[in-house]
Amino acid sequence: MADKPAPSSNPIASKALVISQFQRRLRENIKSLNDNFQNIVSLAKVNTEERAHNSSNSIGKMSEYETVRSEMMARAALIVRACDELQKLTTDIKEFLFLNDFEYLSRTIKEAERKALEIQRVHRARLLEFRTDLVSLSQDIDRELLDDFYLKD
């Protein structure tokens, strides 16, 4: 696509260029939406002139109707195209933010590491408690076995 910039040696300049292209694309698509919508609304207005209604020329009326209808369809197609371009722009912006927001990614990774270490610490403490309980139970069982089942002379 012609909208994507060539890689630059200066990442700040390339980011600024990409952002300005995003802004330009947004302005163009919004302008296209507004212009085409206004033209459709203006074409939908009924002609209130007396001579337009009194004319007995039905061929002229039909040709005017078909012309207006065709122009409205073309304008509607341009609106759909502008909406598709806005969706593509949204996807490009999300991709740009995801790929270039390293601070957020590193913060998220550090937060996940911190949570994992905290969970690991909690599990180690539990394991130590279980181990201590298991050792004490094992010692109690050994004592009972020795006391109850030890053969005495």
C-alpha positions in Angstrom: 0.0 0.0 0.0 1.1 3.5 -0.6 -0.1 4.6 2.9 2.6 2.7 4.7 5.9 4.7 5.2 9.3 3.4 4.3 11.4 2.5 7.4 13.4 5.5 8.6 16.6 5.5 10.6 15.0 8.0 13.1 12.1 6.2 14.9 10.7 9.4 16.3 10.4 11.0 12.9 8.9 7.8 11.4 6.3 7.7 14.2 5.4 11.3 13.6 5.1 10.6 9.8 2.9 7.6 10.5 0.7 9.6 12.9 0.4 12.5 10.4 -0.6 9.9 7.7 -3.3 8.5 10.0 -4.6 12.0 10.7 -4.7 12.7 6.9 -6.5 9.5 6.2 -9.0 10.2 8.9 -9.7 13.7 7.7 -10.2 12.5 4.1 -12.5 9.7 5.0 -14.6 11.8 7.3 -14.8 14.6 4.7 -15.9 12.0 2.1 -18.6 10.7 4.4 -19.9 14.2 5.2 -19.9 15.4 1.6 -21.6 12.3 0.2 -24.2 12.3 2.9 -25.0 16.0 2.3 -25.3 15.3 -1.4 -27.7 12.4 -0.9 -29.8 14.6 1.4 -29.8 17.4 -1.1 -30.8 15.0 -3.9 -33.7 13.6 -1.8 -35.3 17.1 -1.5 -38.5 17.3 -3.5 -38.6 20.0 -6.2 -41.4 22.3 -5.2 -41.4 24.5 -8.4 -44.8 24.7 -10.1 -43.5 24.0 -13.6 -41.8 20.8 -12.5 -45.1 19.3 -11.4 -47.2 20.7 -14.2 -45.0 19.4 -16.9 -46.7 16.7 -19.0 -43.4 15.3 -20.1 -43.2 12.0 -18.3 -40.0 11.0 -20.1 -38.2 14.0 -18.6 -39.5 13.1 -15.1 -38.3 9.5 -15.5 -34.9 10.5 -16.8 -34.5 12.9 -13.9 -35.6 10.2 -11.5 -33.1 7.7 -12.9 -30.3 10.3 -12.8 -31.0 11.2 -9.2 -31.3 7.5 -8.3 -28.0 6.6 -10.0 -26.2 9.5 -8.3 -27.6 8.5 -4.9 -26.4 4.9 -5.4 -23.0 6.2 -6.4 -22.8 8.4 -3.4 -23.9 5.5 -1.1 -21.2 3.4 -2.6 -18.7 6.1 -1.8 -20.0 6.3 1.8 -19.5 2.5 2.1 -16.0 2.8 0.7 -15.1 5.6 3.2 -16.4 3.4 6.0 -14.3 0.5 4.8 -11.3 2.8 4.8 -12.1 4.0 8.3 -12.2 0.3 9.4 -8.8 -0.3 7.8 -7.5 2.8 9.5 -8.7 1.6 12.8 -6.9 -1.7 12.3 -3.7 0.1 11.2 -3.9 2.3 14.3 -4.4 -0.7 16.6 -1.5 -2.5 14.9 0.7 0.6 15.2 -0.1 1.0 18.9 0.5 -2.6 19.7 3.8 -2.8 17.9 5.2 0.5 19.0 4.0 0.7 22.6 7.0 -1.0 24.2 6.5 0.8 27.5 3.1 -0.7 28.0 4.3 -4.1 26.9 7.3 -4.0 29.3 5.1 -2.7 32.1 2.6 -5.5 31.5 5.4 -8.1 31.4 6.9 -6.8 34.6 3.5 -6.8 36.3 2.9 -10.4 35.2 6.4 -11.4 36.5 5.6 -9.8 39.8 2.3 -11.6 40.1 4.0 -14.9 39.1 6.7 -14.4 41.8 4.1 -13.6 44.4 2.1 -16.7 43.5 5.3 -18.7 43.6 6.1 -17.3 47.1 2.7 -18.2 48.4 2.9 -21.7 47.0 6.4 -22.2 48.5 5.1 -21.1 51.9 2.2 -23.5 51.6 4.6 -26.3 50.5 6.8 -25.6 53.5 3.7 -25.8 55.8 2.6 -29.0 54.2 6.1 -30.4 54.5 6.2 -29.5 58.2 2.8 -31.0 58.8 3.7 -34.1 56.9 7.0 -34.5 58.9 5.1 -34.1 62.2 2.4 -36.6 61.1 5.1 -39.0 60.0 6.9 -38.7 63.4 3.6 -39.2 65.2 2.8 -42.3 63.2 6.3 -43.7 63.8 5.9 -43.1 67.6 2.6 -44.8 67.7 3.8 -47.8 65.7 6.9 -48.1 68.0 4.8 -47.8 71.1 1.9 -50.1 70.1 3.7 -52.7 67.9 7.1 -52.9 69.4 7.8 -56.3 70.8 8.7 -56.1 74.4 10.6 -58.7 76.4 
